[in-house]
Amino acid sequence: MTRHQSTETDETIDRTVRTTRRGFVKAVGTGAALTVGLGSASPATAAVDAPMDAFVRTDGTEFVVDGEPVYFTGANNFWITHEYEGTKERIDDVLDLYADLGIDLVRFWAHGEGKDGPLALQPEPGEYNEDALENLDYLIEAARERGIRLVAALVDNWDHEGGMLQYAEWAGGESRYEFYTMDETREMYRDHVETILTRENTYSGLEWREDPTIAMWELANEPRLEQDDVPEGMDDLEPPEHKEILGDWIQEMSAYLTDLDDDHLVSTGSEGHYYGDWDDDYPDDDWDGQSYLDHHAFETIDACSFHLYPDHWDIPLEDGAEYVQSRIVDAHEELGKPAYLGEFNVNAYEHDLETKNEYLEAWYDVADEYDCNAVIPWQVVLEETQDHDGFQIYASESGHLIESYADAAAAKSGTWDDSIQVGDYEARDPDGDGLYDDVTGDGRTNHEDVEAFYEHLDADGVQENPDAFDFDEDGHVGFADVLELLEGL
């Protein structure tokens, strides 16, 4: 077992459908009737209901939480960290959408180098925008409240986010080769990793490396080293030199990250290309230096990352299912590690919606069949978000596919029954914050929970577990907590 593995193993069992609180604040005064007309929480589709105070770990080929297997339904969204658009309002709207769809894992950018904008993260080397960091603090807290985990990528291969080329430029270079090999760029990257991991969250008071809301760190988004991505005047890299340079960087930086944080999972964030020969078909030739098996075999890499973009890679959509299958099978059988599909989509500019949904469904189906441990499409957005590249997913068009997969993932995941008996009810803590605001245990928090709590203030389950029902945090349970629960709907 690796440093992150659980020693507990249990059979995969069905779980109950989880729904998410979608509240509004309703002002009430002392003595107000508890049966006032309140809107009930909107039910969400099935999602994994793992406790949010426990870290995601691995046990062989599975992700586990408290020893129970967990299969994630995910989404990417770069708008929630955008230097202009990533407002708290957008974060709330996006995460509410995700909760309704049953999405419980969100991949986001914990980077952004040399950019302008009020929420640009690192405008200059080692200089951080506190407003941007505080906005990411809010993202983590908002996700935790909805029972959503996070995957944080720490740098980008591509220059639209600044990324590796910005680090190289800051150090006087011009190529990804220099990013991977220069002492200055490596030190800047390590400094960034330390800044992010040791950041104290404005809302929770936890350092990010202490927060179980974060499921995993990715060393980079789609790290690669193409043969000609070298300084001007330097000959192209001769295979397998570029594969080895990239692998050395992955091994060194994953070990560095692990030294700072031994609780969270670590992965590469890579596209998952096999390393072949010059006459093999892309993406599994020897051009971009990736080696799915070699680069995920390091002890300090906990899970295998792969992406799927047939339209970018000029391969038939029909080949996508085999691509997904092979990566899952090789991760599980060759490396003995979980595998997750970190990005995938069909380009809407090149295919109609029927075709897009047909292949998205096919890829979800093969991911389910071969027990992919997490599936994270690029990217699920709000309805009002303009499609700027053909790779947006809208709930009105494809949301049914996500909901269906969420049901399948939930059915394979474990159950975490930490209920408290309150009269005839089994009260639950739906977001893992220690407060059992789902008093009736039906998966939502609404006025029925307020009424049940009021009727059972003297029940043994309440009186023997005061911390679980101290909603106003005054140290004891009473009518004020009933009002606090009501006002928090």
C-alpha positions in Angstrom: 0.0 0.0 0.0 1.2 3.6 -0.7 1.3 6.4 1.8 -2.2 7.4 0.9 -3.9 4.0 1.0 -6.6 3.0 3.4 -6.2 -0.2 5.4 -9.9 -0.7 5.3 -11.7 -2.6 2.6 -15.4 -3.1 2.2 -17.7 -4.4 -0.5 -19.1 -1.8 -2.8 -22.7 -1.3 -1.8 -25.6 0.8 -3.0 -26.2 4.1 -1.3 -29.2 6.4 -0.9 -29.9 9.3 -3.1 -28.3 12.5 -1.9 -30.0 15.9 -2.4 -28.5 19.2 -1.8 -29.8 22.2 0.2 -30.6 25.1 -2.0 -31.7 27.7 0.5 -32.7 31.3 1.0 -32.6 33.3 4.2 -35.9 34.2 5.6 -35.9 36.6 8.5 -38.0 35.6 11.5 -38.3 36.9 15.0 -38.3 35.1 18.4 -41.5 33.1 18.7 -42.3 33.1 15.0 -44.4 30.2 13.9 -42.4 27.3 12.6 -44.9 26.4 9.9 -44.4 29.6 7.9 -44.5 29.1 4.2 -41.0 28.2 3.2 -39.8 26.9 -0.1 -38.4 23.4 0.3 -34.8 22.6 -0.8 -34.5 21.6 -4.4 -33.7 18.0 -4.8 -30.5 17.1 -6.7 -29.7 14.0 -8.5 -27.6 11.2 -6.9 -24.1 12.1 -5.8 -21.6 10.6 -3.5 -22.4 11.5 0.1 -18.9 10.9 1.6 -18.0 12.8 4.8 -16.2 16.0 4.0 -14.0 15.9 7.0 -12.2 12.8 5.7 -9.4 12.9 3.0 -9.7 11.0 -0.3 -7.2 8.2 -0.3 -6.4 5.2 -2.4 -6.8 1.5 -1.7 -5.3 -0.4 -4.7 -7.2 0.7 -7.7 -9.9 2.6 -5.8 -10.4 6.0 -4.4 -11.7 5.6 -0.8 -13.1 7.8 1.9 -13.1 6.4 5.4 -12.3 3.0 3.8 -15.3 3.1 1.5 -14.9 3.1 -2.3 -15.9 6.3 -4.0 -16.5 7.0 -7.7 -16.7 10.7 -8.7 -18.8 12.5 -11.2 -16.9 15.6 -12.1 -16.7 18.8 -14.1 -14.0 21.3 -15.2 -14.7 25.0 -15.0 -12.0 27.7 -15.6 -14.5 30.5 -15.3 -14.6 30.2 -11.5 -10.9 31.2 -11.4 -11.0 33.6 -14.3 -9.1 36.8 -13.7 -12.1 38.9 -14.6 -15.1 36.6 -14.4 -14.4 34.4 -11.4 -16.5 36.2 -8.9 -18.1 34.8 -5.8 -21.5 35.1 -7.4 -20.3 32.9 -10.4 -18.7 30.4 -8.0 -22.1 30.0 -6.1 -24.1 29.8 -9.4 -21.8 27.2 -10.9 -21.6 25.0 -7.8 -25.3 25.2 -7.3 -25.7 23.9 -10.9 -23.2 21.2 -10.2 -25.0 20.1 -7.0 -28.3 19.9 -8.9 -26.6 17.7 -11.6 -25.0 15.4 -9.0 -21.5 16.6 -9.7 -19.2 16.1 -6.7 -15.7 16.7 -8.0 -14.5 20.0 -9.7 -11.2 20.5 -11.4 -9.9 24.1 -11.2 -6.8 26.2 -11.8 -4.7 27.0 -8.7 -2.4 29.1 -11.0 -2.4 32.0 -13.4 1.0 33.7 -14.2 1.7 37.1 -15.6 -1.9 38.0 -16.3 -3.9 41.2 -15.9 -7.3 41.5 -14.1 -8.6 42.0 -10.6 -8.4 38.3 -9.9 -5.1 37.5 -11.6 -3.3 35.2 -9.2 0.4 35.7 -9.8 1.0 38.9 -11.8 4.8 38.8 -11.2 7.1 36.0 -10.0 6.5 35.4 -6.3 4.0 38.3 -6.2 0.4 37.1 -5.3 -2.9 39.0 -5.6 -4.6 38.6 -2.2 -8.0 39.2 -3.7 -7.4 36.2 -6.1 -6.3 34.0 -3.3 -9.2 35.0 -1.1 -11.5 34.2 -4.0 -10.0 30.7 -4.2 -10.5 30.4 -0.4 -14.2 31.1 -1.1 -14.3 28.5 -3.8 -13.0 25.8 -1.4 -15.5 26.8 1.3 -18.4 27.0 -1.1 -17.5 23.5 -2.5 -17.3 22.0 1.0 -20.7 23.4 2.0 -22.2 21.5 -1.0 -20.3 18.3 -0.5 -18.1 18.8 -3.5 -14.5 17.9 -3.7 -11.8 19.7 -5.7 -8.8 18.8 -8.0 -6.3 21.7 -8.2 -3.9 22.0 -11.1 -0.7 23.9 -10.2 0.6 25.2 -13.6 -0.5 25.0 -17.2 1.4 23.6 -20.2 -0.5 26.1 -22.4 0.3 29.9 -22.4 -3.3 31.2 -22.3 -3.0 31.0 -18.5 0.6 32.2 -18.4 1.9 28.8 -17.5 5.2 27.2 -18.2 6.2 29.6 -20.9 5.6 32.5 -18.5 7.9 31.0 -15.9 10.5 30.4 -18.7 10.2 34.1 -19.8 10.5 35.3 -16.2 13.8 33.3 -16.0 15.1 34.7 -19.4 14.1 31.6 -21.4 11.6 30.9 -24.1 10.7 27.2 -24.1 9.1 24.4 -22.0 12.5 22.6 -22.1 13.8 25.5 -20.1 10.9 25.4 -17.7 11.6 21.8 -16.9 15.4 22.2 -16.7 16.4 25.7 -15.5 17.2 26.1 -11.8 15.3 29.4 -11.8 12.1 28.1 -13.2 12.1 25.0 -11.0 12.6 27.1 -7.9 9.8 29.5 -9.0 7.5 26.5 -9.4 8.4 25.0 -6.0 7.8 28.4 -4.4 4.3 28.5 -6.0 3.5 25.0 -4.8 4.5 26.0 -1.3 2.5 29.2 -1.5 -0.6 27.4 -2.5 -0.3 24.4 -0.2 0.4 26.5 2.9 -2.2 29.1 2.2 -4.4 29.7 5.2 -8.0 29.8 4.1 -9.7 33.1 5.0 -13.0 31.3 5.8 -12.0 28.0 7.5 -8.6 28.9 9.0 -7.2 25.7 7.5 -4.1 25.7 5.4 -5.1 24.2 2.0 -2.9 21.2 2.6 -5.0 20.5 5.8 -8.4 20.7 4.0 -10.1 17.4 2.9 -12.3 19.4 0.5 -9.3 19.2 -1.9 -9.1 15.6 -3.2 -6.0 15.9 -5.3 -3.2 18.1 -6.5 -2.2 18.0 -10.2 1.4 18.9 -10.9 0.3 20.6 -14.2 -2.4 20.8 -16.7 -1.4 18.5 -19.6 2.4 18.5 -19.1 4.3 17.5 -22.2 7.7 18.2 -23.8 7.6 18.1 -27.6 10.8 17.3 -29.5 11.2 20.8 -30.9 10.1 22.8 -27.8 13.7 24.0 -27.1 15.6 27.3 -27.1 16.3 28.9 -30.4 19.4 27.5 -32.0 19.2 24.2 -30.1 18.7 20.9 -32.0 15.5 19.1 -31.5 15.5 16.6 -28.6 16.3 13.0 -29.6 13.8 10.4 -28.3 13.6 9.2 -25.6 15.5 12.3 -24.1 12.3 14.4 -23.9 10.4 11.6 -22.2 13.1 11.3 -19.6 13.4 15.0 -18.9 9.6 15.2 -18.4 9.6 12.1 -16.2 12.5 13.5 -14.1 10.5 16.7 -13.5 7.3 14.7 -12.6 9.2 12.5 -10.1 11.1 15.4 -8.5 8.1 17.7 -8.1 5.7 15.1 -6.9 8.3 14.1 -4.2 8.6 17.8 -3.3 4.9 18.2 -3.0 4.6 15.1 -1.0 7.2 16.4 1.5 5.0 19.4 2.0 1.7 17.5 2.1 1.3 13.8 2.9 -2.4 13.9 3.2 -3.6 14.7 -0.3 -3.4 12.6 -3.5 -1.0 13.7 -6.3 -1.3 13.1 -10.0 0.4 14.4 -13.1 -2.6 16.1 -14.8 -1.4 14.6 -18.1 -3.3 13.7 -21.3 -2.2 10.1 -20.9 -0.6 9.4 -24.2 1.4 6.2 -24.6 5.1 6.6 -25.6 5.6 4.8 -28.9 7.7 5.2 -32.0 8.0 7.8 -34.7 5.9 5.8 -37.1 3.0 5.2 -34.7 -0.2 7.3 -35.0 -0.5 10.4 -32.8 -1.2 10.7 -29.9 0.7 7.5 -29.1 3.8 8.2 -31.1 7.0 9.6 -29.6 6.5 13.3 -30.3 5.3 15.0 -27.1 7.3 13.1 -24.6 4.4 11.7 -22.6 4.5 8.1 -21.3 1.3 7.2 -19.6 2.7 4.1 -17.9 6.2 5.4 -17.1 5.1 8.8 -15.8 2.4 7.4 -13.5 4.6 4.6 -12.1 6.4 6.8 -9.6 5.6 6.0 -6.0 4.7 9.7 -5.4 2.0 9.6 -8.1 -1.2 8.2 -6.6 -3.6 8.2 -9.6 -3.4 8.0 -13.4 -4.6 11.1 -15.3 -5.8 10.9 -19.0 -7.7 13.2 -21.3 -9.6 12.6 -24.6 -9.9 15.1 -27.5 -10.4 13.2 -30.8 -11.2 16.5 -32.6 -7.9 18.0 -31.5 -5.9 14.8 -32.1 -7.4 14.1 -35.5 -8.6 10.6 -34.6 -12.1 9.2 -35.2 -14.7 9.7 -32.5 -15.3 6.0 -32.8 -11.8 5.4 -31.3 -12.6 7.3 -28.1 -14.2 4.4 -26.3 -11.1 2.1 -26.8 -8.9 5.0 -25.7 -10.8 5.3 -22.4 -10.9 1.6 -21.9 -7.2 1.0 -22.4 -6.2 3.8 -20.0 -8.4 2.5 -17.3 -7.4 -1.1 -17.7 -3.7 -0.3 -17.8 -3.9 1.9 -14.8 -5.7 -0.8 -12.8 -3.9 -3.9 -14.1 -0.4 -2.7 -15.0 0.1 0.0 -12.3 -2.5 -1.0 -9.7 -3.7 2.6 -9.3 -6.9 4.5 -9.8 -7.5 6.2 -13.2 -9.5 9.3 -13.9 -10.6 10.9 -17.1 -9.6 14.5 -16.3 -10.9 16.2 -19.5 -12.9 15.1 -22.5 -15.4 16.5 -25.0 -16.7 16.5 -28.6 -16.3 19.8 -30.5 -19.7 21.4 -31.1 -18.3 23.4 -34.0 -17.5 20.2 -35.9 -20.4 18.0 -34.9 -24.1 18.5 -34.2 -25.6 18.0 -30.7 -27.0 14.6 -31.5 -23.5 13.3 -32.4 -21.9 15.1 -29.5 -24.3 13.5 -27.0 -24.0 10.1 -28.7 -20.3 10.0 -28.1 -20.3 11.6 -24.7 -22.8 8.9 -23.6 -20.6 6.2 -25.2 -17.5 7.4 -23.3 -19.5 7.7 -20.0 -20.7 4.1 -20.6 -17.2 2.7 -21.1 -16.0 4.6 -18.1 -18.7 3.0 -16.0 -18.2 -0.4 -17.4 -14.5 -0.4 -16.6 -14.8 1.4 -13.3 -13.1 4.6 -14.1 -12.6 6.2 -10.7 -13.5 9.8 -11.7 -14.9 11.3 -14.9 -14.5 15.0 -15.4 -15.7 16.5 -18.7 -14.4 19.8 -20.1 -16.3 22.0 -19.3 -19.8 22.2 -17.7 -20.9 25.9 -17.7 -23.9 28.1 -16.9 -26.5 28.5 -19.6 -25.6 32.1 -20.1 -21.9 31.3 -20.8 -21.0 31.9 -24.4 -19.4 28.9 -26.2 -16.1 30.3 -27.2 -14.3 27.1 -28.4 -16.9 24.4 -29.0 -16.1 22.5 -25.8 -18.8 23.9 -23.4 -21.4 21.5 -21.9 -24.8 22.9 -21.0 -27.2 21.2 -18.7 -30.1 22.0 -21.1 -28.4 20.0 -23.8 -26.4 17.2 -22.1 -27.2 17.4 -18.4 -29.2 14.2 -18.6 -25.9 12.3 -19.4 -24.2 13.7 -16.3 -27.2 12.9 -14.1 -27.3 9.3 -15.4 -23.6 8.8 -14.8 -24.0 10.4 -11.3 -26.6 7.7 -10.5 -24.2 5.0 -11.7 -21.2 6.3 -9.8 -23.3 6.7 -6.6 -24.5 3.1 -6.9 -20.9 1.8 -6.9 -19.8 4.0 -4.1 -20.0 3.2 -0.4 -22.4 4.4 2.2 -21.4 6.5 5.2 -24.1 6.2 7.9 -23.3 8.5 10.8 -26.9 9.3 11.6 -28.2 10.3 15.0 -31.6 9.0 16.1 -33.9 11.9 16.9 -37.3 10.5 17.8 -38.4 8.5 14.8 -35.9 10.3 12.5 -32.3 9.6 11.6 -30.7 13.0 11.5 -27.7 13.5 9.2 -24.9 15.9 8.5 -25.1 16.3 4.7 -22.1 18.6 4.1 -19.8 17.2 6.8 -19.5 20.4 8.8 -20.5 18.7 12.1 -24.1 20.1 12.2 -26.9 17.7 11.7 -29.3 20.1 9.9 -31.0 17.3 7.9 -33.0 16.3 11.0 -35.5 14.2 9.1 -32.8 12.3 7.3 -34.4 12.7 3.9 -31.4 14.1 2.1 -32.5 17.8 2.2 -32.8 20.6 4.7 -36.1 22.5 4.7 -39.0 23.6 7.0 -39.8 19.9 7.8 -36.4 19.7 9.5 -37.1 22.8 11.5 -40.5 21.4 12.7 -39.0 18.0 13.5 -36.1 19.7 15.5 -38.6 21.9 17.4 -40.8 18.9 18.3 -37.8 16.8 19.5 -35.6 19.3 21.3 -35.8 17.1 24.4 -35.1 13.9 22.5 -32.1 11.8 23.8 -30.4 12.1 20.4 -30.4 15.9 20.6 -29.5 16.2 24.3 -26.8 13.6 24.2 -25.2 15.2 21.1 -25.4 19.0 21.7 -22.5 19.9 19.4 -24.4 18.3 16.5 -27.4 20.6 17.0 -25.8 23.8 18.3 -26.7 25.7 15.2 -26.1 29.2 16.7 -22.8 28.0 18.3 -23.6 29.4 21.8 -22.5 26.2 23.6 -25.9 24.7 24.3 -29.1 23.5 22.5 -32.4 25.4 22.8 -35.0 27.3 20.9 -32.5 29.8 19.6 -31.0 26.9 17.6 -34.4 26.2 16.1 -34.6 29.8 14.9 -31.0 29.6 13.6 -31.8 26.5 11.6 -34.9 28.2 10.2 -33.0 31.4 9.2 -30.3 29.3 7.5 -32.7 27.7 5.0 
